[in-house]
């Protein structure tokens, strides 16, 4: 993103600006919300001693793009597929994920919640934050020996094409954990007093000894202990401000160590599996594409064209805002990138025309929620990888679902603008509209290239993302400007950090989901769901409420990764099509993300639009209700999601 519009989500206890994604998928808020917003919206530079790591991460990111591009060329141009490309890219990918996680920790880009922390008296915040840091340090210390053992054991497994030991790939995990532990301790001693740190150490060590002493009891009570560790421990971690990825890791680690006979070693394998799926290679590529979109100004070109085309009609600027989010989302795949691109380009003109700023924030937030299923949605890519659903089917369905929600929001915007004064508003000259179309045309090709290629099966999401990045870089350099070696390097580093934060959540959340499944909780939930009156209808209603709440509290990605392995098999038992169910839960989750007073996306939209959350609170609810109406339509009429598949 352009640096003046860059938003960063949560402030870790050791200072620095807050950061985002979504990415991730991240957010910011006022004092009573789930985090703080730094007044300085510039991206926080990492520590000087991390420069070599950032350089290596940038090289790895570039290597992934070049390897995938080589694979595309060999497959589609010279018809001689390079079978080793995926293996080489996979090696780079896991190292990129772990080094990116370390960079994200250094830059304070790991997603965490601070709602409860900020409610504490100021004198208690320091000790609680220090305790959170020591809890993360304890997790890393406990996992380090196991990750080294895992890397050693993988030496005896060689890759099929390159014939090299798998240790070269998975060694990135212990290296990344070691770096994160060092960074954590450095930042802890920089930002907290020795007494606060010692308090945190005493609390964490004391809790560990208590769990160890009660381990026989935890084993005897069966799945009750699972609820204790995977609910209570995670909840306490979230409340104390532990980053979400480490909350999942801590809960799973404590359960395996103190309430089961399963070795912790297994957890590393699940994390490796969660972070290294080949389909997930498209995640950092699309994150990079969002950076290219923002740096070059391609998004603004699209917004300017839409403004000249329909900005003169009643509610026209609202149409432009919502349509811009729909189209721009078809390039970046990230809600944060979408909002930060569209709002600065449109809000000044909307204010000049007398639009109500709280209303603009409501449209920005709910429009971003609407557009999150537009290909190349990172959420859909991750969901497809976790739940085993065709990415092409999710992309095709997601486009139609987003279109339905777009029409619902536009209808509400038109009704609320029925008294809008159009005095002095004139239609843009045809010549200007054509000029803006010519300028925007190269950028407008991207959404259709991405959606068409994946949905038609011409190429995979990973291949299309690579082609889109190369195309974006090419037209950005030749037509739009803004690309220099320095800016490209910065984009590569930021992509590594954001991707690392996302992938670490994936790894720890999937390890927790595995533990829950192995304990038989999935079958218990299925049995409870089977007993619900109303069958599939009741299950859909419960799913909607569940993901609305999880969207508020956990944000989208962690909620989906954690719950998908549990909920999708149950949905299949009820005869629900996985794509239809996917659209229901993703839309519900996005509505929760934007719903005040907890939904963190709402506060991010307020920060981007520079409007106080209290002022926008009432304005957003009609739009939230409109999205819920759209969600009900999607749930009741499966052909909305599935018609395009046939």
C-alpha positions as CSV (number, residue, x, y, z in Angstrom):
1,X,0.0,0.0,0.0
2,X,1.1,3.6,-0.4
3,X,2.8,4.5,2.8
4,X,0.6,7.4,3.7
5,X,-2.4,5.1,3.7
6,X,-0.8,2.1,5.3
7,X,-2.8,0.7,8.2
8,X,-1.2,-1.5,10.8
9,X,-3.3,-3.5,13.2
10,X,-2.4,-4.3,16.7
11,X,0.2,-3.0,19.0
12,X,2.3,-5.6,20.7
13,X,3.4,-4.8,24.2
14,X,6.8,-3.8,23.2
15,X,5.7,-0.7,21.3
16,X,5.7,0.3,17.7
17,X,2.9,1.1,15.3
18,X,0.0,-1.1,14.9
19,X,-0.4,-3.1,11.6
20,X,-2.7,-5.0,9.5
21,X,-3.9,-7.5,7.0
22,X,-5.9,-9.6,6.0
23,X,-3.8,-10.2,4.8
24,X,-5.0,-11.0,6.8
25,X,-7.0,-9.2,7.8
26,X,-6.1,-7.3,10.7
27,X,-7.5,-4.2,12.2
28,X,-7.4,-1.3,14.5
29,X,-9.7,0.5,16.8
30,X,-10.3,3.1,19.4
31,X,-9.6,2.6,23.2
32,X,-12.6,0.3,23.8
33,X,-12.0,-1.8,20.8
34,X,-9.8,-4.8,20.0
35,X,-6.6,-2.9,19.7
36,X,-5.1,0.6,19.3
37,X,-4.4,2.7,16.3
38,X,-1.2,4.5,16.1
39,X,-1.5,8.1,15.0
40,X,1.5,7.5,12.7
41,X,0.2,5.4,9.8
42,X,3.6,4.8,8.4
43,X,4.7,1.2,8.3
44,X,7.0,0.5,11.3
45,X,10.5,-0.3,10.2
46,X,12.0,-3.4,11.6
47,X,15.0,-3.5,13.9
48,X,18.4,-2.8,12.4
49,X,19.7,-6.2,13.3
50,X,16.9,-7.8,11.3
51,X,18.0,-6.3,8.0
52,X,19.8,-9.4,6.9
53,X,16.8,-11.5,7.7
54,X,14.6,-9.1,5.7
55,X,17.0,-9.4,2.8
56,X,16.9,-13.2,2.8
57,X,13.1,-13.1,3.1
58,X,12.9,-10.8,0.1
59,X,15.1,-13.1,-1.9
60,X,12.9,-16.1,-0.9
61,X,9.8,-14.2,-2.0
62,X,11.3,-13.3,-5.3
63,X,12.5,-16.9,-5.7
64,X,9.0,-18.3,-5.2
65,X,7.6,-15.9,-7.8
66,X,10.4,-16.8,-10.3
67,X,10.1,-20.5,-9.7
68,X,6.4,-20.5,-10.2
69,X,6.8,-18.3,-13.3
70,X,9.3,-20.8,-14.6
71,X,6.8,-23.6,-14.0
72,X,4.1,-21.8,-15.8
73,X,6.3,-21.0,-18.8
74,X,7.6,-24.6,-19.0
75,X,4.0,-26.0,-18.8
76,X,2.1,-23.6,-21.1
77,X,4.7,-22.2,-23.4
78,X,7.3,-24.9,-24.2
79,X,5.1,-27.8,-23.1
80,X,7.9,-29.3,-21.0
81,X,6.8,-29.3,-17.3
82,X,9.6,-28.9,-14.8
83,X,8.7,-31.5,-12.2
84,X,11.1,-30.1,-9.6
85,X,9.6,-26.6,-9.5
86,X,7.0,-27.3,-6.9
87,X,9.5,-29.0,-4.6
88,X,11.9,-26.1,-4.9
89,X,9.1,-23.6,-4.3
90,X,7.9,-25.6,-1.3
91,X,11.4,-25.4,0.3
92,X,11.5,-21.6,-0.2
93,X,7.9,-21.4,1.0
94,X,8.4,-22.8,4.5
95,X,11.5,-20.7,5.0
96,X,9.6,-17.7,3.8
97,X,6.8,-18.5,6.3
98,X,9.1,-18.8,9.3
99,X,11.4,-15.9,8.5
100,X,8.3,-13.8,7.7
101,X,6.8,-14.8,11.1
102,X,10.0,-13.5,12.8
103,X,9.9,-10.3,10.8
104,X,6.2,-9.9,11.7
105,X,7.0,-10.3,15.4
106,X,9.8,-7.7,15.1
107,X,7.4,-5.3,13.4
108,X,4.5,-6.0,15.7
109,X,2.3,-7.4,12.8
110,X,1.0,-10.5,14.6
111,X,-2.8,-10.3,15.2
112,X,-3.8,-10.1,18.8
113,X,-6.7,-8.7,20.8
114,X,-6.4,-5.9,23.4
115,X,-10.0,-5.3,24.4
116,X,-9.7,-6.8,27.9
117,X,-6.1,-5.6,28.3
118,X,-7.1,-2.0,27.8
119,X,-9.9,-2.3,30.3
120,X,-7.5,-3.1,33.1
121,X,-6.1,-0.4,35.4
122,X,-2.9,1.1,33.9
123,X,-0.7,-0.2,36.7
124,X,-1.8,-3.8,35.8
125,X,-1.3,-3.5,32.1
126,X,2.5,-3.8,32.2
127,X,2.6,-7.0,34.3
128,X,-0.2,-8.6,32.2
129,X,1.6,-7.8,29.0
130,X,4.9,-9.1,30.4
131,X,3.1,-12.3,31.4
132,X,1.7,-12.6,27.8
133,X,5.2,-12.3,26.5
134,X,6.6,-14.9,28.9
135,X,3.8,-17.3,27.9
136,X,4.8,-16.9,24.2
137,X,8.4,-17.4,25.3
138,X,7.5,-20.6,27.2
139,X,5.7,-21.9,24.1
140,X,8.8,-21.3,21.9
141,X,11.2,-22.8,24.5
142,X,9.0,-25.9,24.8
143,X,8.7,-26.3,21.0
144,X,12.4,-25.7,20.1
145,X,13.8,-29.2,21.0
146,X,10.9,-30.9,19.3
147,X,11.3,-28.8,16.1
148,X,15.0,-29.7,16.0
149,X,14.1,-33.4,16.5
150,X,11.6,-33.1,13.7
151,X,14.1,-31.6,11.3
152,X,16.6,-34.3,12.2
153,X,14.1,-37.1,11.6
154,X,13.2,-35.6,8.2
155,X,16.8,-36.2,7.0
156,X,15.8,-39.8,6.2
157,X,13.1,-38.6,3.8
158,X,14.2,-37.4,0.4
159,X,12.2,-35.4,-2.1
160,X,11.0,-37.2,-5.2
161,X,12.4,-34.9,-7.9
162,X,15.4,-33.1,-6.3
163,X,16.4,-36.1,-4.2
164,X,17.5,-34.0,-1.3
165,X,16.7,-34.7,2.4
166,X,13.5,-33.0,3.6
167,X,15.6,-31.5,6.5
168,X,16.6,-28.7,4.1
169,X,12.9,-27.7,3.9
170,X,11.7,-28.1,7.5
171,X,14.9,-26.7,9.1
172,X,13.1,-23.3,8.6
173,X,10.8,-24.2,11.5
174,X,13.4,-24.4,14.3
175,X,15.4,-21.5,12.8
176,X,12.2,-19.4,12.8
177,X,11.3,-20.4,16.3
178,X,14.8,-19.6,17.5
179,X,14.7,-16.2,15.9
180,X,11.3,-15.4,17.4
181,X,12.4,-16.4,20.9
182,X,15.4,-14.1,20.6
183,X,13.3,-11.2,19.3
184,X,10.7,-11.7,22.0
185,X,13.2,-11.6,24.8
186,X,15.0,-8.5,23.3
187,X,11.7,-6.6,23.0
188,X,10.6,-7.7,26.5
189,X,13.6,-6.3,28.2
190,X,13.4,-3.2,26.1
191,X,9.8,-2.4,27.1
192,X,9.3,-3.9,30.5
193,X,10.9,-3.5,33.9
194,X,12.7,-6.5,35.4
195,X,10.0,-6.8,38.1
196,X,7.3,-7.1,35.5
197,X,9.2,-9.7,33.6
198,X,9.9,-11.7,36.8
199,X,6.2,-11.5,37.6
200,X,5.4,-12.9,34.2
201,X,8.0,-15.7,34.6
202,X,6.6,-16.7,38.1
203,X,3.0,-16.8,36.8
204,X,3.9,-18.8,33.7
205,X,6.2,-21.3,35.5
206,X,3.7,-21.6,38.3
207,X,0.9,-22.4,35.9
208,X,3.2,-25.0,34.2
209,X,4.0,-26.7,37.5
210,X,0.3,-26.7,38.5
211,X,-0.7,-28.3,35.2
212,X,2.1,-30.9,35.6
213,X,1.0,-31.8,39.1
214,X,-2.6,-32.2,37.9
215,X,-1.7,-34.1,34.7
216,X,-3.1,-37.5,36.0
217,X,-6.3,-35.8,36.9
218,X,-6.6,-34.1,33.4
219,X,-6.0,-37.4,31.7
220,X,-8.7,-39.1,33.8
221,X,-11.4,-36.6,33.1
222,X,-11.1,-37.1,29.3
223,X,-12.5,-34.5,27.0
224,X,-13.3,-32.1,29.9
225,X,-9.6,-31.4,29.9
226,X,-9.7,-30.7,26.2
227,X,-12.3,-28.0,26.9
228,X,-10.1,-26.6,29.7
229,X,-7.0,-26.2,27.7
230,X,-8.4,-25.4,24.3
231,X,-11.0,-23.0,25.6
232,X,-9.9,-21.6,28.9
233,X,-6.2,-21.4,28.2
234,X,-6.8,-19.9,24.7
235,X,-9.4,-17.5,26.2
236,X,-7.0,-16.3,28.9
237,X,-4.3,-15.9,26.3
238,X,-6.5,-13.8,24.1
239,X,-7.6,-11.7,27.1
240,X,-4.0,-11.1,28.1
241,X,-3.0,-10.0,24.6
242,X,-1.1,-13.1,23.4
243,X,-1.1,-13.1,19.6
244,X,-3.8,-15.4,18.2
245,X,-1.3,-17.8,16.5
246,X,0.5,-18.4,19.8
247,X,-2.8,-18.7,21.7
248,X,-3.7,-21.7,19.5
249,X,-0.2,-23.1,19.9
250,X,-0.3,-22.7,23.7
251,X,-3.7,-24.4,24.1
252,X,-2.7,-27.3,21.9
253,X,0.7,-27.7,23.6
254,X,-0.7,-27.7,27.1
255,X,-3.4,-30.2,26.1
256,X,-0.9,-32.6,24.5
257,X,1.7,-32.2,27.3
258,X,-0.6,-32.4,30.4
259,X,-3.8,-34.2,29.3
260,X,-2.8,-36.8,26.7
261,X,-0.2,-39.4,25.9
262,X,0.3,-38.0,22.4
263,X,3.9,-36.7,21.9
264,X,4.4,-33.0,21.2
265,X,6.4,-34.1,18.2
266,X,3.1,-34.7,16.4
267,X,2.2,-31.1,16.7
268,X,5.2,-30.0,14.7
269,X,4.1,-32.2,11.9
270,X,0.6,-30.8,11.9
271,X,2.1,-27.2,11.8
272,X,4.3,-28.2,9.0
273,X,1.4,-29.6,7.1
274,X,-0.7,-26.4,7.8
275,X,2.0,-24.0,6.6
276,X,3.4,-25.8,3.5
277,X,0.4,-26.9,1.4
278,X,1.2,-26.2,-2.2
279,X,-2.1,-24.4,-2.8
280,X,-1.1,-21.9,-0.1
281,X,1.7,-20.7,-2.3
282,X,-0.9,-18.4,-3.9
283,X,-1.4,-16.6,-0.6
284,X,1.9,-14.6,-0.5
285,X,1.6,-14.1,-4.3
286,X,-1.8,-12.4,-4.0
287,X,-0.6,-10.4,-1.0
288,X,2.3,-9.2,-3.2
289,X,-0.3,-8.4,-5.9
290,X,-2.2,-6.2,-3.4
291,X,1.1,-4.3,-2.7
292,X,1.6,-3.8,-6.4
293,X,-1.9,-2.5,-6.8
294,X,-1.4,0.1,-4.1
295,X,2.1,1.2,-5.0
296,X,1.4,1.8,-8.6
297,X,-2.0,3.5,-8.2
298,X,-3.8,1.0,-10.4
299,X,-6.7,0.9,-7.9
300,X,-7.1,4.7,-8.0
301,X,-7.3,4.5,-11.8
302,X,-10.2,2.1,-11.5
303,X,-11.9,4.3,-9.0
304,X,-11.5,7.4,-11.1
305,X,-13.0,5.6,-14.1
306,X,-16.1,4.4,-12.2
307,X,-16.6,7.9,-10.8
308,X,-16.7,9.4,-14.2
309,X,-19.1,6.7,-15.4
310,X,-21.8,6.6,-12.7
311,X,-20.8,9.3,-10.2
312,X,-23.4,11.8,-11.5
313,X,-26.6,9.8,-10.6
314,X,-28.4,9.9,-7.3
315,X,-26.4,7.7,-4.8
316,X,-23.8,7.7,-7.6
317,X,-20.8,8.1,-5.3
318,X,-22.1,5.3,-3.1
319,X,-22.4,3.1,-6.2
320,X,-18.8,4.0,-7.1
321,X,-17.6,3.2,-3.6
322,X,-19.2,-0.2,-3.5
323,X,-18.4,-1.1,-7.1
324,X,-14.8,0.0,-6.6
325,X,-14.5,-2.3,-3.6
326,X,-16.0,-5.1,-5.7
327,X,-13.5,-4.6,-8.6
328,X,-10.4,-3.8,-6.6
329,X,-11.0,-6.8,-4.4
330,X,-10.8,-8.8,-7.6
331,X,-7.1,-7.9,-7.7
332,X,-5.8,-7.7,-4.2
333,X,-7.8,-10.3,-2.3
334,X,-7.4,-8.3,0.9
335,X,-10.0,-6.3,2.8
336,X,-7.4,-3.9,4.2
337,X,-5.8,-3.2,0.9
338,X,-9.3,-2.6,-0.7
339,X,-10.4,-0.1,1.9
340,X,-7.1,1.7,2.0
341,X,-7.1,2.0,-1.8
342,X,-10.7,3.1,-2.3
343,X,-11.4,5.4,0.6
344,X,-8.7,8.1,0.1
345,X,-9.6,8.3,-3.6
346,X,-13.4,8.8,-3.0
347,X,-14.0,10.3,0.4
348,X,-13.0,13.9,-0.4
349,X,-15.4,14.1,-3.4
350,X,-18.2,12.4,-1.4
351,X,-17.8,14.9,1.4
352,X,-17.9,17.8,-1.1
353,X,-21.2,16.5,-2.4
354,X,-22.6,16.5,1.2
355,X,-22.4,12.8,1.9
356,X,-22.6,11.9,5.6
357,X,-19.1,10.7,6.8
358,X,-20.6,8.0,9.1
359,X,-22.7,6.8,6.2
360,X,-19.5,6.6,4.1
361,X,-17.8,4.5,6.8
362,X,-20.8,2.2,6.9
363,X,-20.6,1.6,3.2
364,X,-16.8,1.2,3.3
365,X,-16.9,-1.4,6.0
366,X,-19.9,-3.5,4.7
367,X,-18.6,-3.1,1.1
368,X,-15.3,-4.7,2.1
369,X,-17.3,-7.5,3.8
370,X,-19.3,-8.0,0.7
371,X,-16.3,-8.1,-1.6
372,X,-14.4,-10.6,0.4
373,X,-15.6,-13.5,-1.7
374,X,-14.6,-11.9,-5.0
375,X,-11.7,-13.9,-6.5
376,X,-8.8,-13.9,-5.6
377,X,-10.1,-14.0,-2.0
378,X,-7.3,-15.1,0.3
379,X,-10.0,-16.4,2.7
380,X,-11.4,-18.7,0.0
381,X,-8.0,-20.0,-1.0
382,X,-7.2,-20.9,2.6
383,X,-10.6,-22.4,3.1
384,X,-10.3,-24.5,0.0
385,X,-6.9,-25.8,1.2
386,X,-8.2,-26.6,4.7
387,X,-11.6,-28.1,3.8
388,X,-10.5,-29.7,0.6
389,X,-12.8,-27.8,-1.7
390,X,-12.1,-26.9,-5.3
391,X,-10.6,-23.4,-5.5
392,X,-12.2,-22.9,-8.9
393,X,-15.6,-23.7,-7.6
394,X,-15.2,-21.4,-4.6
395,X,-14.0,-18.6,-6.9
396,X,-16.9,-19.0,-9.3
397,X,-19.5,-19.2,-6.5
398,X,-17.9,-16.3,-4.6
399,X,-18.2,-14.0,-7.5
400,X,-21.9,-14.5,-7.8
401,X,-22.5,-14.3,-4.0
402,X,-20.6,-11.0,-3.8
403,X,-22.7,-9.7,-6.7
404,X,-25.9,-10.5,-4.8
405,X,-24.6,-8.7,-1.7
406,X,-23.5,-5.8,-3.8
407,X,-27.0,-5.4,-5.3
408,X,-28.5,-5.5,-1.8
409,X,-26.1,-2.8,-0.5
410,X,-26.7,-0.7,-3.6
411,X,-30.5,-0.9,-3.1
412,X,-30.2,0.3,0.5
413,X,-27.8,3.1,-0.5
414,X,-30.2,4.3,-3.2
415,X,-33.1,4.3,-0.7
416,X,-31.1,6.2,1.9
417,X,-30.0,8.7,-0.7
418,X,-33.6,9.4,-2.0
419,X,-33.4,13.0,-0.6
420,X,-29.9,13.6,-1.9
421,X,-29.5,17.0,-3.6
422,X,-27.9,16.7,-7.1
423,X,-27.6,20.4,-7.6
424,X,-24.3,21.3,-9.2
425,X,-23.5,17.6,-10.1
426,X,-22.8,17.2,-13.8
427,X,-22.1,14.1,-15.8
428,X,-18.4,13.8,-16.8
429,X,-17.7,14.6,-20.5
430,X,-17.7,11.5,-22.7
431,X,-14.1,12.3,-23.7
432,X,-12.9,12.3,-20.1
433,X,-14.7,9.0,-19.4
434,X,-13.0,7.4,-22.4
435,X,-9.6,8.8,-21.3
436,X,-10.1,7.4,-17.9
437,X,-11.2,4.0,-19.3
438,X,-8.0,3.9,-21.4
439,X,-6.0,4.6,-18.3
440,X,-7.8,2.0,-16.2
441,X,-8.2,-0.7,-18.9
442,X,-4.8,-2.5,-18.2
443,X,-5.7,-2.7,-14.5
444,X,-9.3,-3.8,-15.2
445,X,-8.0,-6.8,-17.1
446,X,-6.6,-8.3,-13.9
447,X,-9.8,-9.3,-12.1
448,X,-11.1,-11.0,-15.3
449,X,-7.8,-12.7,-15.9
450,X,-7.7,-14.1,-12.4
451,X,-11.4,-15.2,-12.1
452,X,-11.6,-16.5,-15.7
453,X,-8.4,-18.5,-15.6
454,X,-9.2,-20.2,-12.3
455,X,-12.9,-20.7,-12.8
456,X,-12.5,-22.2,-16.2
457,X,-9.8,-24.6,-15.1
458,X,-7.2,-23.1,-17.5
459,X,-4.7,-22.7,-14.6
460,X,-4.5,-23.2,-10.9
461,X,-4.8,-20.3,-8.4
462,X,-1.1,-20.5,-7.7
463,X,-0.3,-20.2,-11.4
464,X,-2.7,-17.4,-12.0
465,X,-1.4,-15.5,-9.1
466,X,2.1,-15.7,-10.5
467,X,0.9,-14.5,-13.9
468,X,-1.1,-11.7,-12.3
469,X,1.9,-10.4,-10.3
470,X,4.2,-10.4,-13.3
471,X,1.5,-8.6,-15.4
472,X,0.9,-6.1,-12.6
473,X,4.6,-5.4,-12.2
474,X,5.0,-5.0,-16.0
475,X,2.1,-2.6,-16.5
476,X,2.9,-0.8,-13.3
477,X,6.4,-0.1,-14.4
478,X,5.5,0.8,-18.0
479,X,2.2,2.6,-17.5
480,X,1.4,3.6,-14.0
481,X,4.8,4.3,-12.4
482,X,5.7,4.2,-8.7
483,X,7.9,1.1,-9.1
484,X,11.5,1.3,-8.2
485,X,14.0,-1.2,-6.9
486,X,13.6,0.2,-3.5
487,X,9.8,0.0,-3.6
488,X,9.9,-3.5,-5.0
489,X,12.2,-4.6,-2.2
490,X,9.9,-3.0,0.4
491,X,6.9,-4.8,-1.1
492,X,8.8,-8.2,-1.0
493,X,9.7,-7.7,2.7
494,X,6.1,-6.6,3.7
495,X,4.7,-9.5,1.8
496,X,7.0,-11.9,3.7
497,X,5.9,-10.4,7.0
498,X,2.2,-10.5,6.3
499,X,2.3,-14.0,4.8
500,X,4.4,-15.2,7.8
501,X,1.8,-13.9,10.2
502,X,-1.0,-15.6,8.2
503,X,0.7,-18.9,7.8
504,X,1.7,-19.2,11.5
505,X,-1.9,-18.8,12.4
506,X,-2.7,-21.6,9.8
507,X,-0.1,-23.9,11.3
508,X,-1.1,-23.5,15.0
509,X,-4.9,-23.5,14.2
510,X,-4.7,-26.7,12.2
511,X,-2.7,-28.4,15.0
512,X,-5.5,-27.4,17.4
513,X,-8.2,-28.5,15.0
514,X,-6.3,-31.9,14.7
515,X,-6.2,-32.3,18.5
516,X,-9.9,-31.5,18.7
517,X,-10.7,-34.1,16.0
518,X,-8.5,-36.8,17.5
519,X,-10.2,-36.3,20.9
520,X,-13.5,-37.2,19.2
521,X,-15.0,-33.7,19.7
522,X,-15.9,-33.6,16.1
523,X,-18.1,-36.7,16.4
524,X,-19.7,-35.2,19.6
525,X,-20.6,-32.0,17.7
526,X,-22.0,-34.1,14.9
527,X,-24.1,-36.1,17.3
528,X,-25.4,-32.9,18.9
529,X,-26.1,-31.4,15.5
530,X,-28.0,-34.5,14.4
531,X,-30.3,-34.1,17.4
532,X,-31.2,-30.5,16.5
533,X,-34.9,-30.0,15.7
534,X,-35.2,-28.9,12.1
535,X,-32.2,-30.8,10.7
536,X,-30.2,-29.0,8.1
537,X,-32.1,-25.7,8.6
538,X,-31.2,-25.6,12.3
539,X,-27.6,-26.5,11.5
540,X,-27.3,-23.7,9.1
541,X,-28.8,-21.2,11.6
542,X,-26.4,-22.4,14.3
543,X,-23.5,-22.1,11.9
544,X,-24.5,-18.6,11.0
545,X,-24.7,-17.5,14.6
546,X,-21.4,-19.3,15.4
547,X,-19.4,-17.7,12.6
548,X,-21.0,-14.3,13.3
549,X,-19.6,-14.4,16.8
550,X,-16.3,-15.9,15.8
551,X,-15.9,-13.2,13.1
552,X,-16.3,-10.6,15.8
553,X,-13.8,-12.2,18.3
554,X,-11.2,-14.1,16.3
555,X,-11.3,-12.4,12.9
556,X,-11.9,-14.4,9.7
557,X,-8.8,-16.5,9.0
558,X,-8.3,-18.0,12.5
559,X,-12.0,-18.8,12.9
560,X,-12.3,-20.5,9.5
561,X,-9.1,-22.6,9.9
562,X,-10.1,-23.7,13.4
563,X,-13.7,-24.6,12.7
564,X,-13.7,-25.8,9.1
565,X,-12.3,-29.3,9.9
566,X,-15.1,-29.7,12.4
567,X,-18.1,-28.1,10.7
568,X,-17.7,-29.2,7.0
569,X,-17.9,-32.9,7.6
570,X,-21.1,-32.3,9.6
571,X,-22.5,-30.1,6.8
572,X,-21.8,-33.0,4.4
573,X,-23.7,-35.4,6.7
574,X,-26.7,-33.0,6.4
575,X,-26.4,-33.1,2.6
576,X,-25.2,-29.6,2.2
577,X,-23.0,-28.8,-0.7
578,X,-19.5,-27.8,0.5
579,X,-19.4,-24.7,-1.7
580,X,-22.9,-23.6,-0.6
581,X,-21.9,-24.1,3.1
582,X,-18.6,-22.3,2.5
583,X,-20.4,-19.2,1.1
584,X,-22.7,-19.2,4.2
585,X,-20.0,-19.3,6.8
586,X,-17.6,-16.9,5.0
587,X,-20.3,-14.3,4.6
588,X,-21.5,-14.7,8.2
589,X,-17.9,-14.4,9.4
590,X,-17.3,-11.2,7.4
591,X,-20.5,-9.7,8.7
592,X,-19.3,-10.4,12.3
593,X,-16.0,-8.8,11.4
594,X,-17.6,-5.5,10.6
595,X,-20.3,-5.5,13.3
596,X,-19.7,-3.1,16.2
597,X,-19.1,-2.9,19.1
598,X,-16.6,-5.8,18.8
599,X,-16.1,-6.3,15.1
600,X,-12.5,-5.2,14.5
601,X,-13.0,-4.5,10.8
602,X,-15.5,-1.7,11.7
603,X,-12.8,0.2,13.6
604,X,-10.3,-0.2,10.8
605,X,-12.8,1.4,8.4
606,X,-13.3,4.2,10.9
607,X,-9.5,4.7,11.1
608,X,-9.0,4.8,7.4
609,X,-11.9,7.2,6.9
610,X,-10.9,9.3,9.9
611,X,-14.4,9.1,11.5
612,X,-15.0,8.5,15.2
613,X,-16.5,5.0,15.8
614,X,-19.2,6.5,18.1
615,X,-20.4,8.6,15.1
616,X,-20.5,5.7,12.7
617,X,-22.0,3.2,15.1
618,X,-25.7,4.0,14.3
619,X,-25.1,4.4,10.6
620,X,-23.6,1.0,10.0
621,X,-26.5,-1.1,11.4
622,X,-28.9,-0.7,8.4
623,X,-26.1,-2.0,6.2
624,X,-25.3,-4.8,8.5
625,X,-28.9,-5.8,8.4
626,X,-28.9,-5.6,4.6
627,X,-25.9,-8.0,4.6
628,X,-27.8,-10.3,6.9
629,X,-30.8,-10.2,4.5
630,X,-28.4,-11.1,1.7
631,X,-26.9,-13.9,3.8
632,X,-30.4,-15.3,4.4
633,X,-31.1,-15.3,0.7
634,X,-27.8,-17.2,0.0
635,X,-28.7,-19.7,2.7
636,X,-32.3,-20.3,1.6
637,X,-31.6,-20.4,-2.1
638,X,-28.6,-22.7,-2.8
639,X,-28.7,-22.0,-6.5
640,X,-27.3,-18.6,-5.8
641,X,-24.0,-20.3,-4.8
642,X,-24.3,-23.4,-6.9
643,X,-26.0,-22.3,-10.1
644,X,-22.8,-21.1,-11.8
645,X,-21.1,-24.4,-11.1
646,X,-23.5,-26.3,-13.3
